[in-house]
């Protein structure tokens, strides 16, 4: 009975590991796709370093906006403004 | 005409940026999913640090195997063994 239990646990661990590995593969696939887009842009004459910088700036702006919205929501909730 | 050309180029750059941003979002989504799996595993009593170590070891083993296979293929091709 203990053996059977251990096997179930081993099996569960294996499933967790395999799930993560599949997702890591998926993430790697997307990362490769991103690299391909940069390659394509580069082949069309775009400077990819500047593009990466641009994306970083847009992301920062988006985060700032989200933070401001979240703060506003928090303050609105605090004073019961719905 | 020059204006129109500039607009097309601007549009193309915008499309490249948006494609990368969508993919970055996708990558972030997968990364979040991976974190969720680790959380689930942790809640079932697994040590996630050890799990990460295990995945690293399996990956290294896989890379080694792939490298060995690639070398073998190269050497086989070199001596005309098909």
Backbone of each chain as nested JSON, in Angstrom:
{
  "chains": [
    {"id": "A", "residues": [
      {"number": 1, "name": "UNK", "atoms": {"N": [0.838, -1.203, 0.0], "CA": [0.0, 0.0, 0.0], "C": [0.869, 1.247, 0.0]}},
      {"number": 2, "name": "UNK", "atoms": {"N": [1.954, 1.223, 0.812], "CA": [2.869, 2.367, 0.881], "C": [3.56, 2.554, -0.47]}},
      {"number": 3, "name": "UNK", "atoms": {"N": [3.886, 1.412, -1.086], "CA": [4.531, 1.443, -2.395], "C": [3.642, 2.117, -3.42]}},
      {"number": 4, "name": "UNK", "atoms": {"N": [2.374, 1.727, -3.364], "CA": [1.416, 2.271, -4.322], "C": [1.285, 3.782, -4.158]}},
      {"number": 5, "name": "UNK", "atoms": {"N": [1.287, 4.198, -2.863], "CA": [1.174, 5.619, -2.561], "C": [2.39, 6.374, -3.095]}},
      {"number": 6, "name": "UNK", "atoms": {"N": [3.562, 5.799, -2.873], "CA": [4.797, 6.42, -3.351], "C": [4.759, 6.561, -4.868]}},
      {"number": 7, "name": "UNK", "atoms": {"N": [4.258, 5.54, -5.537], "CA": [4.189, 5.563, -6.989], "C": [3.276, 6.681, -7.474]}},
      {"number": 8, "name": "UNK", "atoms": {"N": [2.147, 6.852, -6.775], "CA": [1.222, 7.923, -7.142], "C": [1.896, 9.285, -6.989]}},
      {"number": 9, "name": "UNK", "atoms": {"N": [2.65, 9.431, -5.885], "CA": [3.347, 10.693, -5.642], "C": [4.421, 10.919, -6.696]}},
      {"number": 10, "name": "UNK", "atoms": {"N": [5.186, 9.869, -7.0], "CA": [6.214, 9.966, -8.034], "C": [5.586, 10.379, -9.357]}},
      {"number": 11, "name": "UNK", "atoms": {"N": [4.467, 9.752, -9.651], "CA": [3.763, 10.023, -10.899], "C": [3.306, 11.489, -10.944]}},
      {"number": 12, "name": "UNK", "atoms": {"N": [2.819, 11.963, -9.792], "CA": [2.341, 13.342, -9.717], "C": [3.495, 14.328, -9.943]}},
      {"number": 13, "name": "UNK", "atoms": {"N": [4.629, 14.029, -9.316], "CA": [5.806, 14.885, -9.494], "C": [6.224, 14.903, -10.963]}},
      {"number": 14, "name": "UNK", "atoms": {"N": [6.225, 13.713, -11.567], "CA": [6.594, 13.621, -12.977], "C": [5.662, 14.464, -13.845]}},
      {"number": 15, "name": "UNK", "atoms": {"N": [4.382, 14.428, -13.528], "CA": [3.408, 15.206, -14.298], "C": [3.642, 16.707, -14.138]}},
      {"number": 16, "name": "UNK", "atoms": {"N": [3.949, 17.127, -12.912], "CA": [4.251, 18.543, -12.68], "C": [5.466, 18.965, -13.512]}},
      {"number": 17, "name": "UNK", "atoms": {"N": [6.51, 18.135, -13.441], "CA": [7.755, 18.44, -14.154], "C": [7.496, 18.519, -15.655]}},
      {"number": 18, "name": "UNK", "atoms": {"N": [6.727, 17.569, -16.161], "CA": [6.459, 17.545, -17.607], "C": [5.606, 18.734, -18.041]}},
      {"number": 19, "name": "UNK", "atoms": {"N": [4.675, 19.134, -17.155], "CA": [3.854, 20.311, -17.474], "C": [4.723, 21.559, -17.593]}},
      {"number": 20, "name": "UNK", "atoms": {"N": [5.626, 21.707, -16.613], "CA": [6.516, 22.877, -16.642], "C": [7.4, 22.815, -17.886]}},
      {"number": 21, "name": "UNK", "atoms": {"N": [7.917, 21.64, -18.192], "CA": [8.809, 21.506, -19.346], "C": [8.096, 21.857, -20.654]}},
      {"number": 22, "name": "UNK", "atoms": {"N": [6.84, 21.432, -20.771], "CA": [6.079, 21.776, -21.98], "C": [5.901, 23.286, -22.088]}},
      {"number": 23, "name": "UNK", "atoms": {"N": [5.587, 23.905, -20.948], "CA": [5.397, 25.358, -20.937], "C": [6.701, 26.099, -21.221]}},
      {"number": 24, "name": "UNK", "atoms": {"N": [7.802, 25.562, -20.702], "CA": [9.103, 26.191, -20.976], "C": [9.406, 26.112, -22.472]}},
      {"number": 25, "name": "UNK", "atoms": {"N": [9.043, 24.984, -23.08], "CA": [9.206, 24.821, -24.531], "C": [8.395, 25.875, -25.275]}},
      {"number": 26, "name": "UNK", "atoms": {"N": [7.146, 26.032, -24.794], "CA": [6.231, 27.0, -25.397], "C": [6.813, 28.415, -25.295]}},
      {"number": 27, "name": "UNK", "atoms": {"N": [7.324, 28.73, -24.106], "CA": [7.915, 30.053, -23.869], "C": [9.107, 30.261, -24.797]}},
      {"number": 28, "name": "UNK", "atoms": {"N": [9.915, 29.215, -24.943], "CA": [11.073, 29.282, -25.826], "C": [10.622, 29.508, -27.27]}},
      {"number": 29, "name": "UNK", "atoms": {"N": [9.525, 28.836, -27.644], "CA": [8.982, 29.005, -28.992], "C": [8.596, 30.449, -29.262]}},
      {"number": 30, "name": "UNK", "atoms": {"N": [7.923, 31.066, -28.289], "CA": [7.516, 32.461, -28.443], "C": [8.756, 33.359, -28.509]}},
      {"number": 31, "name": "UNK", "atoms": {"N": [9.744, 33.065, -27.64], "CA": [10.979, 33.858, -27.651], "C": [11.654, 33.754, -29.02]}},
      {"number": 32, "name": "UNK", "atoms": {"N": [11.632, 32.561, -29.608], "CA": [12.212, 32.384, -30.949], "C": [11.438, 33.185, -31.983]}},
      {"number": 33, "name": "UNK", "atoms": {"N": [10.112, 33.193, -31.851], "CA": [9.268, 33.97, -32.771], "C": [9.597, 35.456, -32.678]}},
      {"number": 34, "name": "UNK", "atoms": {"N": [9.808, 35.926, -31.45], "CA": [10.158, 37.336, -31.239], "C": [11.477, 37.639, -31.937]}},
      {"number": 35, "name": "UNK", "atoms": {"N": [12.442, 36.737, -31.769], "CA": [13.732, 36.926, -32.421], "C": [13.548, 36.999, -33.944]}},
      {"number": 36, "name": "UNK", "atoms": {"N": [12.643, 36.162, -34.472], "CA": [12.379, 36.176, -35.915], "C": [11.82, 37.52, -36.378]}},
      {"number": 37, "name": "UNK", "atoms": {"N": [10.92, 38.093, -35.57], "CA": [10.349, 39.394, -35.946], "C": [11.446, 40.449, -35.983]}},
      {"number": 38, "name": "UNK", "atoms": {"N": [12.321, 40.433, -34.982], "CA": [13.43, 41.393, -34.977], "C": [14.324, 41.189, -36.205]}},
      {"number": 39, "name": "UNK", "atoms": {"N": [14.567, 39.932, -36.551], "CA": [15.387, 39.649, -37.741], "C": [14.733, 40.221, -38.992]}},
      {"number": 40, "name": "UNK", "atoms": {"N": [13.431, 40.015, -39.074], "CA": [12.678, 40.514, -40.229], "C": [12.765, 42.033, -40.29]}},
      {"number": 41, "name": "UNK", "atoms": {"N": [12.569, 42.673, -39.141], "CA": [12.639, 44.14, -39.078], "C": [14.027, 44.621, -39.482]}},
      {"number": 42, "name": "UNK", "atoms": {"N": [15.032, 43.902, -38.981], "CA": [16.418, 44.271, -39.288], "C": [16.676, 44.18, -40.793]}},
      {"number": 43, "name": "UNK", "atoms": {"N": [16.152, 43.113, -41.401], "CA": [16.355, 42.905, -42.834], "C": [15.649, 43.987, -43.649]}},
      {"number": 44, "name": "UNK", "atoms": {"N": [14.672, 44.676, -43.012], "CA": [13.981, 45.775, -43.685], "C": [14.63, 47.114, -43.351]}},
      {"number": 45, "name": "UNK", "atoms": {"N": [15.76, 47.057, -42.632], "CA": [16.512, 48.274, -42.383], "C": [16.261, 48.938, -41.035]}},
      {"number": 46, "name": "UNK", "atoms": {"N": [15.448, 48.319, -40.174], "CA": [15.193, 48.927, -38.866], "C": [16.299, 48.568, -37.878]}},
      {"number": 47, "name": "UNK", "atoms": {"N": [16.628, 49.528, -37.015], "CA": [17.619, 49.278, -35.979], "C": [16.918, 48.599, -34.799]}},
      {"number": 48, "name": "UNK", "atoms": {"N": [17.273, 47.34, -34.541], "CA": [16.515, 46.563, -33.553], "C": [16.806, 47.006, -32.121]}},
      {"number": 49, "name": "UNK", "atoms": {"N": [18.007, 47.578, -31.898], "CA": [18.323, 48.084, -30.556], "C": [17.354, 49.206, -30.202]}},
      {"number": 50, "name": "UNK", "atoms": {"N": [17.104, 50.076, -31.158], "CA": [16.17, 51.194, -30.938], "C": [14.754, 50.65, -30.759]}},
      {"number": 51, "name": "UNK", "atoms": {"N": [14.418, 49.621, -31.52], "CA": [13.089, 49.015, -31.375], "C": [12.889, 48.462, -29.962]}},
      {"number": 52, "name": "UNK", "atoms": {"N": [13.918, 47.77, -29.457], "CA": [13.822, 47.215, -28.093], "C": [13.671, 48.324, -27.062]}},
      {"number": 53, "name": "UNK", "atoms": {"N": [14.408, 49.404, -27.3], "CA": [14.326, 50.57, -26.413], "C": [12.912, 51.138, -26.424]}},
      {"number": 54, "name": "UNK", "atoms": {"N": [12.358, 51.228, -27.624], "CA": [11.011, 51.759, -27.838], "C": [9.966, 50.919, -27.087]}},
      {"number": 55, "name": "UNK", "atoms": {"N": [10.117, 49.601, -27.19], "CA": [9.175, 48.697, -26.523], "C": [9.266, 48.842, -25.009]}},
      {"number": 56, "name": "UNK", "atoms": {"N": [10.505, 49.019, -24.533], "CA": [10.707, 49.222, -23.099], "C": [10.0, 50.497, -22.648]}},
      {"number": 57, "name": "UNK", "atoms": {"N": [10.154, 51.573, -23.438], "CA": [9.526, 52.856, -23.106], "C": [8.006, 52.743, -23.092]}},
      {"number": 58, "name": "UNK", "atoms": {"N": [7.445, 52.052, -24.102], "CA": [5.981, 51.887, -24.16], "C": [5.487, 51.084, -22.955]}},
      {"number": 59, "name": "UNK", "atoms": {"N": [6.278, 50.062, -22.569], "CA": [5.896, 49.227, -21.44], "C": [5.907, 50.042, -20.15]}},
      {"number": 60, "name": "UNK", "atoms": {"N": [6.967, 50.848, -19.98], "CA": [7.054, 51.715, -18.801], "C": [5.844, 52.636, -18.748]}},
      {"number": 61, "name": "UNK", "atoms": {"N": [5.515, 53.205, -19.869], "CA": [4.369, 54.108, -19.926], "C": [3.093, 53.359, -19.538]}},
      {"number": 62, "name": "UNK", "atoms": {"N": [2.946, 52.138, -20.054], "CA": [1.749, 51.345, -19.756], "C": [1.689, 51.006, -18.271]}},
      {"number": 63, "name": "UNK", "atoms": {"N": [2.841, 50.626, -17.692], "CA": [2.882, 50.306, -16.265], "C": [2.506, 51.516, -15.421]}},
      {"number": 64, "name": "UNK", "atoms": {"N": [3.053, 52.677, -15.794], "CA": [2.73, 53.919, -15.082], "C": [1.236, 54.166, -15.115]}},
      {"number": 65, "name": "UNK", "atoms": {"N": [0.662, 53.993, -16.299], "CA": [-0.763, 54.239, -16.471], "C": [-1.576, 53.269, -15.601]}},
      {"number": 66, "name": "UNK", "atoms": {"N": [-1.154, 51.988, -15.631], "CA": [-1.854, 50.988, -14.82], "C": [-1.744, 51.296, -13.333]}},
      {"number": 67, "name": "UNK", "atoms": {"N": [-0.542, 51.751, -12.93], "CA": [-0.338, 52.071, -11.517], "C": [-1.234, 53.238, -11.124]}},
      {"number": 68, "name": "UNK", "atoms": {"N": [-1.283, 54.238, -11.993], "CA": [-2.138, 55.41, -11.715], "C": [-3.602, 54.982, -11.624]}},
      {"number": 69, "name": "UNK", "atoms": {"N": [-4.021, 54.109, -12.542], "CA": [-5.417, 53.646, -12.531], "C": [-5.725, 52.854, -11.259]}},
      {"number": 70, "name": "UNK", "atoms": {"N": [-4.758, 52.016, -10.861], "CA": [-4.969, 51.194, -9.677], "C": [-5.074, 52.079, -8.438]}},
      {"number": 71, "name": "UNK", "atoms": {"N": [-4.169, 53.054, -8.345], "CA": [-4.196, 53.987, -7.215], "C": [-5.528, 54.726, -7.174]}},
      {"number": 72, "name": "UNK", "atoms": {"N": [-5.962, 55.172, -8.338], "CA": [-7.23, 55.902, -8.411], "C": [-8.385, 55.01, -7.932]}},
      {"number": 73, "name": "UNK", "atoms": {"N": [-8.37, 53.743, -8.395], "CA": [-9.417, 52.806, -7.97], "C": [-9.393, 52.617, -6.45]}},
      {"number": 74, "name": "UNK", "atoms": {"N": [-8.155, 52.468, -5.907], "CA": [-7.996, 52.269, -4.459], "C": [-8.551, 53.473, -3.691]}},
      {"number": 75, "name": "UNK", "atoms": {"N": [-8.185, 54.656, -4.147], "CA": [-8.633, 55.884, -3.47], "C": [-10.151, 56.051, -3.614]}},
      {"number": 76, "name": "UNK", "atoms": {"N": [-10.647, 55.718, -4.805], "CA": [-12.099, 55.813, -5.02], "C": [-12.842, 54.886, -4.047]}},
      {"number": 77, "name": "UNK", "atoms": {"N": [-12.325, 53.647, -3.939], "CA": [-12.934, 52.67, -3.04], "C": [-12.857, 53.167, -1.596]}},
      {"number": 78, "name": "UNK", "atoms": {"N": [-11.715, 53.788, -1.274], "CA": [-11.483, 54.262, 0.101], "C": [-12.525, 55.277, 0.535]}},
      {"number": 79, "name": "UNK", "atoms": {"N": [-12.939, 56.127, -0.392], "CA": [-13.93, 57.142, -0.009], "C": [-15.343, 56.745, -0.452]}},
      {"number": 80, "name": "UNK", "atoms": {"N": [-15.444, 55.472, -0.878], "CA": [-16.771, 54.959, -1.238], "C": [-17.337, 55.533, -2.523]}},
      {"number": 81, "name": "UNK", "atoms": {"N": [-16.443, 55.978, -3.425], "CA": [-16.871, 56.494, -4.719], "C": [-16.904, 55.35, -5.725]}},
      {"number": 82, "name": "UNK", "atoms": {"N": [-18.143, 54.999, -6.182], "CA": [-18.213, 53.867, -7.126], "C": [-18.799, 54.262, -8.48]}}
    ]},
    {"id": "B", "residues": [
      {"number": 1, "name": "UNK", "atoms": {"N": [4.244, 62.54, -52.176], "CA": [4.65, 61.15, -52.406], "C": [5.646, 60.693, -51.322]}},
      {"number": 2, "name": "UNK", "atoms": {"N": [6.571, 61.623, -50.958], "CA": [7.551, 61.308, -49.914], "C": [6.824, 61.108, -48.581]}},
      {"number": 3, "name": "UNK", "atoms": {"N": [5.809, 61.926, -48.369], "CA": [5.013, 61.827, -47.146], "C": [4.332, 60.466, -47.048]}},
      {"number": 4, "name": "UNK", "atoms": {"N": [3.783, 60.075, -48.185], "CA": [3.069, 58.799, -48.217], "C": [4.021, 57.647, -47.904]}},
      {"number": 5, "name": "UNK", "atoms": {"N": [5.242, 57.772, -48.446], "CA": [6.239, 56.731, -48.22], "C": [6.615, 56.675, -46.74]}},
      {"number": 6, "name": "UNK", "atoms": {"N": [6.807, 57.852, -46.16], "CA": [7.158, 57.93, -44.736], "C": [6.049, 57.286, -43.902]}},
      {"number": 7, "name": "UNK", "atoms": {"N": [4.811, 57.548, -44.273], "CA": [3.676, 57.01, -43.538], "C": [3.662, 55.487, -43.603]}},
      {"number": 8, "name": "UNK", "atoms": {"N": [3.958, 54.955, -44.779], "CA": [4.002, 53.503, -44.935], "C": [5.083, 52.911, -44.038]}},
      {"number": 9, "name": "UNK", "atoms": {"N": [6.249, 53.578, -44.005], "CA": [7.35, 53.1, -43.179], "C": [6.984, 53.188, -41.705]}},
      {"number": 10, "name": "UNK", "atoms": {"N": [6.391, 54.311, -41.307], "CA": [5.956, 54.481, -39.918], "C": [4.979, 53.377, -39.537]}},
      {"number": 11, "name": "UNK", "atoms": {"N": [4.061, 53.127, -40.453], "CA": [3.038, 52.109, -40.227], "C": [3.691, 50.739, -40.062]}},
      {"number": 12, "name": "UNK", "atoms": {"N": [4.699, 50.481, -40.896], "CA": [5.392, 49.194, -40.845], "C": [6.112, 49.015, -39.502]}},
      {"number": 13, "name": "UNK", "atoms": {"N": [6.758, 50.094, -39.068], "CA": [7.456, 50.047, -37.776], "C": [6.459, 49.78, -36.655]}},
      {"number": 14, "name": "UNK", "atoms": {"N": [5.321, 50.486, -36.716], "CA": [4.282, 50.299, -35.697], "C": [3.802, 48.848, -35.67]}},
      {"number": 15, "name": "UNK", "atoms": {"N": [3.654, 48.267, -36.861], "CA": [3.204, 46.874, -36.925], "C": [4.23, 45.919, -36.322]}},
      {"number": 16, "name": "UNK", "atoms": {"N": [5.508, 46.176, -36.609], "CA": [6.572, 45.346, -36.024], "C": [6.526, 45.438, -34.496]}},
      {"number": 17, "name": "UNK", "atoms": {"N": [6.432, 46.674, -34.004], "CA": [6.419, 46.903, -32.549], "C": [5.227, 46.188, -31.918]}},
      {"number": 18, "name": "UNK", "atoms": {"N": [4.075, 46.327, -32.555], "CA": [2.873, 45.708, -31.989], "C": [2.941, 44.18, -32.019]}},
      {"number": 19, "name": "UNK", "atoms": {"N": [3.564, 43.65, -33.078], "CA": [3.729, 42.189, -33.146], "C": [4.6, 41.703, -31.991]}},
      {"number": 20, "name": "UNK", "atoms": {"N": [5.722, 42.411, -31.768], "CA": [6.615, 42.013, -30.677], "C": [5.893, 42.144, -29.345]}},
      {"number": 21, "name": "UNK", "atoms": {"N": [5.138, 43.22, -29.172], "CA": [4.441, 43.435, -27.908], "C": [3.415, 42.329, -27.636]}},
      {"number": 22, "name": "UNK", "atoms": {"N": [2.709, 41.918, -28.67], "CA": [1.742, 40.833, -28.497], "C": [2.446, 39.547, -28.066]}},
      {"number": 23, "name": "UNK", "atoms": {"N": [3.59, 39.282, -28.728], "CA": [4.351, 38.076, -28.391], "C": [4.936, 38.148, -26.986]}},
      {"number": 24, "name": "UNK", "atoms": {"N": [5.369, 39.338, -26.592], "CA": [5.893, 39.505, -25.23], "C": [4.782, 39.229, -24.213]}},
      {"number": 25, "name": "UNK", "atoms": {"N": [3.573, 39.685, -24.541], "CA": [2.409, 39.416, -23.687], "C": [2.173, 37.911, -23.565]}},
      {"number": 26, "name": "UNK", "atoms": {"N": [2.263, 37.255, -24.734], "CA": [2.064, 35.805, -24.791], "C": [3.111, 35.09, -23.925]}},
      {"number": 27, "name": "UNK", "atoms": {"N": [4.363, 35.543, -24.064], "CA": [5.458, 34.95, -23.296], "C": [5.217, 35.147, -21.807]}},
      {"number": 28, "name": "UNK", "atoms": {"N": [4.748, 36.339, -21.452], "CA": [4.459, 36.641, -20.053], "C": [3.317, 35.733, -19.542]}},
      {"number": 29, "name": "UNK", "atoms": {"N": [2.335, 35.506, -20.419], "CA": [1.231, 34.621, -20.053], "C": [1.712, 33.225, -19.729]}},
      {"number": 30, "name": "UNK", "atoms": {"N": [2.609, 32.71, -20.569], "CA": [3.147, 31.366, -20.333], "C": [3.972, 31.35, -19.046]}},
      {"number": 31, "name": "UNK", "atoms": {"N": [4.771, 32.411, -18.838], "CA": [5.579, 32.499, -17.618], "C": [4.67, 32.493, -16.386]}},
      {"number": 32, "name": "UNK", "atoms": {"N": [3.541, 33.196, -16.475], "CA": [2.574, 33.212, -15.366], "C": [1.99, 31.821, -15.139]}},
      {"number": 33, "name": "UNK", "atoms": {"N": [1.702, 31.122, -16.233], "CA": [1.173, 29.76, -16.13], "C": [2.181, 28.847, -15.435]}},
      {"number": 34, "name": "UNK", "atoms": {"N": [3.455, 29.022, -15.785], "CA": [4.512, 28.212, -15.16], "C": [4.542, 28.479, -13.659]}},
      {"number": 35, "name": "UNK", "atoms": {"N": [4.452, 29.765, -13.306], "CA": [4.436, 30.12, -11.886], "C": [3.25, 29.448, -11.192]}},
      {"number": 36, "name": "UNK", "atoms": {"N": [2.104, 29.416, -11.872], "CA": [0.916, 28.77, -11.295], "C": [1.148, 27.28, -11.032]}},
      {"number": 37, "name": "UNK", "atoms": {"N": [1.82, 26.621, -11.968], "CA": [2.093, 25.188, -11.78], "C": [2.984, 24.979, -10.57]}},
      {"number": 38, "name": "UNK", "atoms": {"N": [4.016, 25.818, -10.441], "CA": [4.888, 25.71, -9.266], "C": [4.093, 25.945, -7.982]}},
      {"number": 39, "name": "UNK", "atoms": {"N": [3.18, 26.932, -8.011], "CA": [2.354, 27.21, -6.827], "C": [1.515, 25.994, -6.467]}},
      {"number": 40, "name": "UNK", "atoms": {"N": [0.937, 25.388, -7.504], "CA": [0.108, 24.206, -7.298], "C": [0.945, 23.072, -6.692]}},
      {"number": 41, "name": "UNK", "atoms": {"N": [2.132, 22.873, -7.246], "CA": [3.027, 21.823, -6.758], "C": [3.399, 22.099, -5.301]}},
      {"number": 42, "name": "UNK", "atoms": {"N": [3.693, 23.365, -5.006], "CA": [4.067, 23.756, -3.648], "C": [2.928, 23.463, -2.68]}},
      {"number": 43, "name": "UNK", "atoms": {"N": [1.706, 23.778, -3.119], "CA": [0.539, 23.558, -2.253], "C": [0.312, 22.068, -2.0]}},
      {"number": 44, "name": "UNK", "atoms": {"N": [0.9, 21.234, -2.863], "CA": [0.788, 19.783, -2.67], "C": [1.998, 19.244, -1.906]}},
      {"number": 45, "name": "UNK", "atoms": {"N": [2.853, 20.161, -1.448], "CA": [3.965, 19.758, -0.598], "C": [5.294, 19.555, -1.294]}},
      {"number": 46, "name": "UNK", "atoms": {"N": [5.376, 19.854, -2.598], "CA": [6.655, 19.688, -3.297], "C": [7.538, 20.908, -3.09]}},
      {"number": 47, "name": "UNK", "atoms": {"N": [8.837, 20.672, -2.985], "CA": [9.788, 21.763, -2.867], "C": [10.115, 22.274, -4.274]}},
      {"number": 48, "name": "UNK", "atoms": {"N": [9.714, 23.505, -4.544], "CA": [9.809, 24.002, -5.921], "C": [11.254, 24.304, -6.326]}},
      {"number": 49, "name": "UNK", "atoms": {"N": [12.099, 24.62, -5.333], "CA": [13.509, 24.869, -5.641], "C": [14.127, 23.593, -6.217]}},
      {"number": 50, "name": "UNK", "atoms": {"N": [13.801, 22.48, -5.581], "CA": [14.322, 21.191, -6.05], "C": [13.737, 20.857, -7.423]}},
      {"number": 51, "name": "UNK", "atoms": {"N": [12.467, 21.205, -7.628], "CA": [11.842, 20.969, -8.934], "C": [12.562, 21.75, -10.034]}},
      {"number": 52, "name": "UNK", "atoms": {"N": [12.87, 23.012, -9.741], "CA": [13.58, 23.838, -10.734], "C": [14.95, 23.254, -11.049]}},
      {"number": 53, "name": "UNK", "atoms": {"N": [15.612, 22.751, -9.971], "CA": [16.924, 22.134, -10.132], "C": [16.807, 20.893, -11.033]}},
      {"number": 54, "name": "UNK", "atoms": {"N": [15.747, 20.127, -10.794], "CA": [15.489, 18.894, -11.537], "C": [15.286, 19.195, -13.029]}},
      {"number": 55, "name": "UNK", "atoms": {"N": [14.514, 20.249, -13.299], "CA": [14.238, 20.631, -14.683], "C": [15.515, 21.088, -15.379]}},
      {"number": 56, "name": "UNK", "atoms": {"N": [16.362, 21.792, -14.615], "CA": [17.635, 22.239, -15.173], "C": [18.49, 21.025, -15.537]}},
      {"number": 57, "name": "UNK", "atoms": {"N": [18.511, 20.027, -14.635], "CA": [19.311, 18.822, -14.864], "C": [18.808, 18.052, -16.082]}},
      {"number": 58, "name": "UNK", "atoms": {"N": [17.474, 17.92, -16.21], "CA": [16.908, 17.204, -17.356], "C": [17.228, 17.921, -18.661]}},
      {"number": 59, "name": "UNK", "atoms": {"N": [17.202, 19.271, -18.589], "CA": [17.49, 20.076, -19.782], "C": [18.953, 19.896, -20.201]}},
      {"number": 60, "name": "UNK", "atoms": {"N": [19.835, 19.924, -19.188], "CA": [21.253, 19.724, -19.478], "C": [21.467, 18.369, -20.13]}},
      {"number": 61, "name": "UNK", "atoms": {"N": [20.833, 17.365, -19.565], "CA": [20.952, 16.01, -20.11], "C": [20.456, 15.984, -21.55]}},
      {"number": 62, "name": "UNK", "atoms": {"N": [19.323, 16.674, -21.807], "CA": [18.759, 16.689, -23.154], "C": [19.701, 17.395, -24.12]}},
      {"number": 63, "name": "UNK", "atoms": {"N": [20.275, 18.527, -23.666], "CA": [21.211, 19.266, -24.513], "C": [22.434, 18.43, -24.844]}},
      {"number": 64, "name": "UNK", "atoms": {"N": [22.959, 17.731, -23.81], "CA": [24.113, 16.865, -24.011], "C": [23.794, 15.81, -25.062]}},
      {"number": 65, "name": "UNK", "atoms": {"N": [22.613, 15.213, -24.914], "CA": [22.204, 14.154, -25.823], "C": [22.111, 14.698, -27.249]}},
      {"number": 66, "name": "UNK", "atoms": {"N": [21.494, 15.902, -27.357], "CA": [21.367, 16.517, -28.68], "C": [22.729, 16.835, -29.285]}},
      {"number": 67, "name": "UNK", "atoms": {"N": [23.636, 17.317, -28.412], "CA": [24.971, 17.658, -28.9], "C": [25.68, 16.404, -29.39]}},
      {"number": 68, "name": "UNK", "atoms": {"N": [25.545, 15.332, -28.601], "CA": [26.17, 14.063, -28.992], "C": [25.601, 13.564, -30.311]}},
      {"number": 69, "name": "UNK", "atoms": {"N": [24.27, 13.667, -30.438], "CA": [23.629, 13.215, -31.676], "C": [24.081, 14.044, -32.878]}},
      {"number": 70, "name": "UNK", "atoms": {"N": [24.204, 15.363, -32.655], "CA": [24.602, 16.252, -33.742], "C": [26.034, 15.939, -34.176]}},
      {"number": 71, "name": "UNK", "atoms": {"N": [26.905, 15.73, -33.177], "CA": [28.295, 15.398, -33.473], "C": [28.372, 14.087, -34.243]}},
      {"number": 72, "name": "UNK", "atoms": {"N": [27.591, 13.105, -33.793], "CA": [27.587, 11.805, -34.457], "C": [27.138, 11.955, -35.913]}},
      {"number": 73, "name": "UNK", "atoms": {"N": [26.083, 12.765, -36.127], "CA": [25.588, 13.0, -37.489], "C": [26.663, 13.659, -38.354]}},
      {"number": 74, "name": "UNK", "atoms": {"N": [27.354, 14.647, -37.751], "CA": [28.415, 15.361, -38.47], "C": [29.534, 14.4, -38.874]}},
      {"number": 75, "name": "UNK", "atoms": {"N": [29.946, 13.574, -37.904], "CA": [31.032, 12.63, -38.172], "C": [30.588, 11.585, -39.199]}},
      {"number": 76, "name": "UNK", "atoms": {"N": [29.33, 11.136, -39.08], "CA": [28.805, 10.156, -40.029], "C": [28.832, 10.739, -41.453]}},
      {"number": 77, "name": "UNK", "atoms": {"N": [28.371, 12.008, -41.551], "CA": [28.355, 12.67, -42.859], "C": [29.779, 12.819, -43.389]}},
      {"number": 78, "name": "UNK", "atoms": {"N": [30.724, 13.12, -42.458], "CA": [32.119, 13.356, -42.852], "C": [32.732, 12.128, -43.514]}},
      {"number": 79, "name": "UNK", "atoms": {"N": [32.351, 10.946, -43.035], "CA": [32.935, 9.74, -43.627], "C": [31.969, 9.08, -44.618]}},
      {"number": 80, "name": "UNK", "atoms": {"N": [30.887, 9.812, -44.926], "CA": [29.953, 9.307, -45.929], "C": [29.108, 8.143, -45.475]}},
      {"number": 81, "name": "UNK", "atoms": {"N": [28.924, 8.046, -44.142], "CA": [28.071, 6.984, -43.598], "C": [26.643, 7.512, -43.48]}},
      {"number": 82, "name": "UNK", "atoms": {"N": [25.75, 6.905, -44.263], "CA": [24.37, 7.394, -44.21], "C": [23.365, 6.324, -43.795]}}
    ]}
  ]
}
